[in-house]
Each structure stands twice: as C-alpha cells, then as structure tokens.
Amino acid sequence: MKDNPTAAHAEPSDRAALALERHGIAYVEPSRRYGRPRNQFTVRFAPVIYLAGIFVGSSGGVLGLGFWGSVTAIVLGNLLGSVGTGLCAAMGPRLGMPQLPMGRAAFGHIGNYLPALLSLLVFVGYYTVGTVLGAQSLADLFKTPYGPTVVVVAALNIVIGVYGYRVLHILGDWITKLSFVLLSVVSIVLIAHGGGPGMAPSTSGSDYWLAWLVMFTVVFGYTASWAPYASDYSRYLPEDTKPSSVVKAATAGLFASTTWMMVLGAGLITLAPDGDVLGALQVALPDWLRYVVLLTLGISAIPHNAVNLYSGAMATLTCDLRLPQWVTVTIAGLFGLFLALVFGGDAFQANFRLFLHVVSYYITPWLAVLLIDYFVVHRSGRGYPDIRNFYERDGVFGRYGIPGLTALVVGTAISIPFMGTEFYTGPIAKALHGADFSYFVSAVVAAVIYAVWRPRVAPPATVEVRRVEVDDRA
C-alpha cells in the first residue's frame, strides 16, 4: 500500500476527531478504516517524551557504567523491546481490534481475563507514573503545590482519554514535531556543557558486565511493556496496509523516543555526581531553556497518561465489564489520581523502579504466546476463523485456552529464580549479582510450550458458531 490516503482512507476532519469515541473493543469495519502507516511513528514516539525515560537512562551512571556503557545497554535493550511492539502493531489492520482481545485466540475468552487484568495494572501504573512526573515538572516550573497541580493534570488526562483514538493521534503528531526540535537543542547544549562522553565507568571486569546486564534488563523491561498497547493505535488502519510498513514505523517511533530520552538521562547524570538527574538540568541548561524543557515534559506527560487510560479501558472491556468506554476511562483516571497523591514525593523514584520490575514479568511470556499464535499457528492472521469468534464465549477459541494459559503461567514461574528486584532476588540472579534474565527465560519457555502444544489442539477454521451482534462494549 502506498503511504498516501485514498478517498476511502482519508483522515477524519478535525470536527470528527473531537467526537467522543464509542467504539470500545468492537471490530472496526473496513468502511471505517483510515490513516497511514507513517502515523504509527508519531503515536509511539510522543507518549515516551516525559521524565520516566530520563530516570531509566540515568540508572547506568548510578551503577558505574559510565556514559558509553549506559548507551550500549540502552540501544540494545530498546531495539529488542521495540521490535515486539512493532510486530504487535501489525496485527491491528489485519484483525481490526485492540491488542488484548486478540489474546482470546490463545488464552480463550475467559482465560484471556488473566493477561487483560495484568495489563490493566500496567496501564494504571504507568498512568500514575506519568501523572506524578508531569505534575512534578509543572509544579517545579510554576512554583505551585504538587496536590492541586496533579489534580489538574489528571483531569486533562481523563478528558483526552475519553475522546480517544483520533485525538491521541493528533496530539502525538504535534508533540513529536515539538520534541524533535527541543530534544535536538537540549542534546547540543548538553554536549557543549561537557555532559556525556567524558564520564568513564567506575567499575571494571565482571562487576562492569554484571552492572551492564542489570541496566540492559531494566531498559528492555521498560520498552517491552509497550507491546500490550500496540494494536490499540493501529486497528483503524485500512486492511490492505502493508504489515512491514506498520512494523517499521511503530518500531522506529518507540526506539527513537526511548533511546533519545534515556541517552539524555545518561548524559545528564554525568553532571550530577550525587545522582540528582533533575538537578543536572539546572546545571546544564540556561534558565530559559530549562523552563521550556520542564514545560514540554510536563505537557507531554498528559498524552502519555491518556494513552494509558485509553488502553486501560480496552483492557477493562476485554474482561466483559459492561460499561461505556468513557466510564472506564474516568474510573481508572480517578484511581490513578489517588495513587499519584499517595506515592508522589521523595520516594517516588524507588517506587517507580520497583513497579517497573514487578509489573513487567508477565509481558514477555504473554508476548511470546501472542506472536506464536498470530504468526505461526494462524499464519500472520490469515488462518483465523470468522472475526465474530473473538467476541463469542462459546466460539471456536473456547472459554479457556489451556495451551496458552499453561505457557504463560509456566513460563513466568520458571523465570522466578532468575528475577532480581529490590524486594526479591532469585538464587540465579543473586549469583549474577542482580542481573535479571527472567524476561528472556520466560519468553523462551512460553514460546516453546505453546509452539509445540497449540497446533495439535487448534480448532479448524471452518467450525461454525452462533452469530452474535458485536456492540461497542463487547
């Protein structure tokens, strides 16, 4: 498909974009499809332009990796993490539905509640993280109290999340353009100020490589956690969209934003020996530029948070909660606001790192099962039965997909000895001084279990099921 819209695939008008989205998780009919693959770059790039990436990138300096050691871990971890999101995004145009309902083919209609609920925790958690960081940026800039500021940020998040898909794409486009200019200026000023390459590692030998592995797994876990969102923002693309174009654009957008923000964090921490990466902004940047950066990061956190609320609504609806989409967005937004008020403050960075580790453990085995099911079992989506089976509890996928659930649970369980967090370190991770290989172990185990088991029990695509209406809350 050429990257130019035809009359049938043209973008909606601005007026249409400001209409409340009521589609829920229902299948998007071909006549309602629009958009271009290159839009997948901006909708992946923009939500990452906030302070969390800078905090993750600064971790390498604290671990003693120096600048270049941090950069190599950042680049490789982000590359691997971004590819998974790109592959998931390609499923959207083919199936015309959000990401999590697709798991019904592997986990069964009711069995899919498990990854959906876990994903909901991720979405609400990252919404809380973004709300805290956005409010902190704006409160520092305008010298306002944190409490009222976080309430205003949360309210804007909820409004944007309620309007949904089209508004998120529009915001993504504008924030990407602004961020490219601003991040370029900040990068140049940082280098001119002496930040970045001049910082040598403070560790060596095996300690250096163990620290590098810790940094790599943190980066990978952060970026791979965007996979459950992927098709939520590609499902309206026309059916004839070229999959490779979607994969390339989505992968590039997420890789570029995560890498740029984390490398900035790795550079800034070289100017802050005490580990205060936000304080390094004041050291590196003139006041006017620091104000612009804080304002941009504060504003950019809002679409990031709205993305999480929107995808949180998709997760909730996947569990068959019969509520309008705007209600689920609002409830999740208010709950996240409560968490932001409780957990924001001096201990936030430690809470954030712990959250990042804990919630991500299910994602790689879930992703492995989903990719095997889509690309291998169902031949890149061409082998799925009628789309209504995804919305029928007693359809060909059944209520419980034992192979998929087994692969998810066993994959996660086997990885426990490899886990390394502040609250638990398994024996293998302990022997490796905290290096956490659990993400990769769980993915490989889950992929092998599902690849061997599922094809033998997969229902034939010709099985007929009772036809049902797929409404906007299904």
BAVO-832084 format. One record per residue (C-alpha): residue in one letter; x negated, y negated, z negated. Coordinates in steps of 0.2 Angstrom, whole numbers, padded with zeros to 4 digits, always signed. Each point is the difference from the previous one (the first is absolute). Layout:
BEGIN
AXYZ...
END
This chain:
BEGIN
M+0000+0000+0000K-0006-0017+0004D-0002-0012-0014N+0013-0012+0007P+0018+0000-0005T+0013+0004+0012A+0018-0007-0001A+0005+0015-0010H-0015-0001-0011A-0001-0019-0003E-0002-0007-0017P+0015-0006-0010S+0004-0018-0001D-0005-0010-0016R+0018-0001-0004A+0002+0019+0001A-0016+0002-0011L+0008-0009-0014A+0015+0012-0001L+0000+0012-0015E-0006+0017+0005R+0013+0013-0003H-0007+0015+0009G-0007+0009-0015I-0009+0016+0005A+0012+0004+0014Y-0006+0005+0017V-0004-0015+0012E+0009+0003+0016P-0010-0003+0016S+0011-0015+0005R-0006-0009-0016R-0018+0003+0002Y-0012-0015+0004G-0018-0006-0003R-0017+0004+0006P-0014+0011-0007R-0012-0015-0003N+0012-0006-0013Q-0005+0015-0011F-0017-0009-0002T+0007-0015-0009V+0013+0009-0011R-0014+0011-0007F-0013-0014-0001A+0011-0013-0009P+0005+0010-0016V-0018+0003-0005I-0005-0018+0000Y+0001-0003-0019L-0011+0002-0015A+0001+0019-0003G-0012+0004+0015I-0013-0013-0007F+0001+0009-0017V-0003+0017+0008G-0015-0006+0010S-0008-0008-0015S+0000+0017-0009G-0016+0005+0010G-0010-0014-0008V+0006+0005-0018L-0006+0018+0004G-0017-0006+0006L+0001+0004+0018G-0005-0017+0006F+0007-0009+0015W-0004+0013+0014G+0004+0015-0010S+0017-0007-0004V+0003-0005+0019T-0004+0018+0006A+0012+0008-0013I+0013-0013+0005V-0001+0002+0019L+0000+0019-0001G+0014+0001-0013N+0011-0012+0009L-0003+0008+0017L+0006+0017-0006G+0014-0007-0010S+0007-0011+0014V+0000+0014+0013G+0014+0009-0010T+0011-0015+0000G-0003-0002+0019L+0005+0018+0003C+0016-0002-0011A+0005-0016+0009A+0000+0009+0016M+0014+0011-0006G+0012-0015-0002P+0004-0003+0019R+0002+0019+0003L+0012+0003-0015G+0008-0017-0002M+0000+0001-0019P-0010-0006-0015Q-0015+0011-0006L+0007+0009-0015P+0016+0007+0007M-0012+0009+0013G-0006+0011-0014R+0017+0009-0001A-0007+0011+0014A-0014+0006-0011F+0007-0001-0017G+0019+0002+0003H+0013-0012-0003I+0000+0001-0019G-0018+0005-0002N-0005-0016+0009Y+0007-0009-0016L-0017+0004-0008P-0012-0010+0012A+0013-0013+0002L+0001-0003-0019L-0019+0000-0001S-0001-0012+0014L+0013-0011-0009L-0012-0001-0014V-0014-0005+0012F+0011-0014+0008V+0006-0007-0017G-0018+0001-0007Y-0008-0009+0015Y+0014-0013-0001T-0004-0003-0018V-0018-0002+0004G+0003-0012+0014T+0012-0010-0010V-0013-0002-0014L-0014-0005+0011G+0011-0012+0011A+0006-0008-0016Q-0017-0001-0008S-0007-0009+0016L+0014-0012+0001A+0000-0003-0019D-0019-0004+0001L+0003-0011+0014F+0014-0011-0006K-0004+0002-0019T+0017+0007-0004P+0004+0013-0013Y-0001+0018+0006G+0018+0005-0005P+0010-0012+0010T-0012+0001+0015V+0002+0019+0000V+0019-0002+0000V+0000-0011+0015V-0012+0012+0009A+0011+0015-0004A+0016-0010+0006L-0008-0004+0017N-0006+0019+0002I+0018+0006-0003V+0007-0012+0013I-0012+0005+0013G+0002+0018-0004V+0019-0001+0002Y-0002-0008+0017G-0011+0014+0005Y-0009+0007+0016R+0001-0015+0011V-0005-0014-0012L-0014+0011-0006H-0007+0001+0018I+0002-0019+0002L-0009-0003-0016G-0014+0012+0004D-0003-0008+0016W-0002-0018-0008I-0010+0006-0015T-0012+0010+0012K-0004-0016+0010L-0002-0010-0015S-0011+0013-0009F-0012+0002+0015V-0004-0018+0000L-0002-0001-0019L-0009+0016-0003S-0013-0005+0014V-0003-0017-0009V-0002+0008-0017S-0012+0014+0007I-0011-0013+0008V+0000-0011-0016L-0004+0015-0011I-0015+0005+0011A-0006-0018+0000H+0001+0000-0019G-0011+0015-0001G+0013+0013-0004G+0000+0017+0007P-0015+0009+0008G-0013-0007-0013M+0007+0011-0014A-0011+0016-0002P+0007+0016-0008S-0004+0002-0019T+0001+0019+0001S-0010+0013+0010G-0001+0018+0003S+0014+0011-0004D+0008-0013-0011Y+0001-0011+0015W+0009+0013+0011L+0012+0005-0014A+0005-0019-0002W+0002-0001+0019L+0012+0015-0001V+0010-0008-0014M+0001-0016+0011F+0005+0010+0016T+0014+0010-0009V+0007-0016-0008V+0000-0009+0017F+0008+0015+0009G+0013+0003-0013Y+0005-0019+0002T+0001+0000+0019A+0008+0018+0002S+0014-0005-0012W+0007-0011+0015A+0005+0016+0010P+0018+0002-0009Y+0004-0017+0007A-0005+0003+0018S+0015+0004+0010D+0011-0012-0010Y-0008-0014+0011S-0001+0010+0017R+0017+0008+0001Y+0008-0014+0010L-0013+0002+0014P+0007+0007+0017E+0000+0019+0002D-0012-0001+0015T-0013-0010-0010K-0017+0009+0003P-0005+0008-0017S-0018-0003+0003S+0003-0019+0001V+0010+0001-0017V-0014+0010-0008K-0014-0012+0006A+0009-0016-0005A+0006+0006-0017T-0017+0008-0005A-0009-0016+0006G+0011-0012-0010L-0001+0010-0016F-0019+0003+0002A-0004-0018+0004S+0010-0008-0014T-0006+0013-0014T-0018-0001+0006W-0001-0019+0001M+0008-0003-0017M-0011+0013-0008V-0016-0006+0008L+0004-0017-0006G+0002+0007-0018A-0017+0009+0002G-0008-0017+0005L+0009-0010-0013I-0006+0012-0014T-0018-0004+0005L+0003-0017-0007A+0008+0005-0016P-0012+0011-0011D+0013+0000-0014G+0012+0009+0012D+0013-0014+0001V+0003+0001+0019L+0013-0014-0001G-0012-0011-0009A-0012+0003+0015L+0013-0009+0011Q-0003-0016-0010V-0019+0002+0002A+0000+0004+0018L+0013-0012+0007P+0003-0018+0000D+0015-0005-0010W+0011-0004+0015L-0004+0016+0008R+0003+0010-0016Y+0017-0008-0002V+0004+0005+0018V-0005+0018-0003L+0009+0001-0016L+0016-0007+0008T-0002+0012+0015L-0003+0015-0011G+0015-0004-0011I+0012-0003+0015S-0007+0016+0009A+0004+0010-0016I+0019-0003+0003P+0002+0009+0017H-0011+0014-0008N+0012+0001-0014A+0015+0000+0012V-0007+0014+0010N-0001+0010-0016L+0018-0004-0005Y+0006+0004+0018S-0008+0017+0000G+0005+0003-0017A+0018-0002+0006M-0004+0013+0013A-0006+0012-0013T+0015-0003-0011L+0012+0003+0015T-0010+0016+0004C+0006+0007-0017D+0018-0002+0006L+0004-0014-0012R+0015-0008+0007L-0003-0018-0002P-0002-0014+0013Q-0018-0004+0005W+0000-0017-0007V+0005+0007-0017T-0014+0012-0001V-0012-0014+0005T+0006-0011-0014I+0000+0013-0013A-0018+0005+0004G-0005-0018+0001L+0007-0004-0018F-0008+0016-0007G-0017-0005+0008L+0002-0018-0007F+0002+0008-0018L-0016+0010+0003A-0009-0016+0006L+0005-0009-0016V-0006+0014-0011F-0016+0005+0009G-0007-0016+0007G-0014-0008-0010D-0017+0004-0006A+0001+0018+0002F+0007+0000+0017Q-0015+0006+0010A-0002+0015-0011N+0018+0004+0001F-0001-0002+0019R-0014+0012+0002L+0008+0013-0010F+0016-0002+0009L-0009+0001+0017H-0008+0017-0005V+0016+0008-0008V+0013-0004+0013S-0010+0005+0015Y-0003+0018-0004Y+0015+0007+0009I-0002-0010+0016T-0014+0010+0009P+0008+0017-0002W+0017-0008+0005L-0008-0008+0015A-0009+0016+0005V+0017+0010+0000L+0009-0014+0009L-0014-0001+0014I+0000+0019+0002D+0019+0001+0001Y+0001-0014+0013F-0015+0003+0011V-0002+0019-0001V+0016+0008-0006H+0011-0012+0010R-0012-0004+0014S-0002-0019-0002G+0019-0002-0004R+0006+0008+0016G+0005+0017-0009Y+0012-0008-0013P+0018+0005+0002D+0014-0012+0001I-0003-0016-0010R+0015+0003-0010N-0008+0014-0009F-0011-0012-0009Y+0016-0007-0008E+0010+0016-0004R-0004+0009-0016D+0005+0017+0008G-0009-0003+0016V-0014+0011+0007F-0013-0008-0012G+0010+0007-0015R+0001-0008-0017Y-0017+0006-0006G-0015+0002+0011I-0010+0013-0010P-0016+0000+0011G-0001-0019-0001L+0004-0002-0018T-0012+0014-0004A-0014-0008+0010L+0003-0017-0009V+0000+0007-0017V-0014+0013+0002G-0011-0012+0009T+0002-0013-0014A-0002+0012-0014I-0016+0008+0007S-0007-0018+0002I+0001-0003-0019P-0017+0006-0005F-0007-0012+0013M+0009-0016-0006G-0009-0014-0009T+0010-0014-0008E-0002-0010-0016F+0013+0011-0009Y-0005+0017+0007T-0016+0007+0008G+0000+0018+0006P-0015+0011-0003I-0006-0001+0018A+0002-0019+0001K-0009-0001-0017A-0014+0010+0007L-0001-0012+0014H+0000-0015-0012G+0017-0006+0005A+0000+0003+0019D+0018+0004+0004F+0002+0013+0015S+0018+0004-0005Y+0008-0009+0015F-0010+0010+0012V+0002+0017-0009S+0019-0002-0001A+0002-0005+0018V-0010+0015+0006V+0009+0012-0011A+0017-0006+0004A-0004-0001+0019V-0006+0018+0000I+0015+0007-0010Y+0013-0009+0011A-0009+0004+0017V+0000+0018-0004W+0017+0002-0008R+0012-0012+0008P-0001+0006+0018R+0006+0017-0005V+0016-0006-0009A+0004-0015+0011P+0018+0000+0006P+0002+0001+0019A+0004-0017+0007T+0016+0007+0008V+0009+0003-0016E+0017-0010+0000V+0006-0009-0016R+0016-0009-0004R+0000-0018+0007V+0000-0014-0012E+0001-0019+0001V-0016-0008-0005D+0004-0016-0009D-0011-0014-0005R-0002+0007-0017A-0004+0018+0005
END
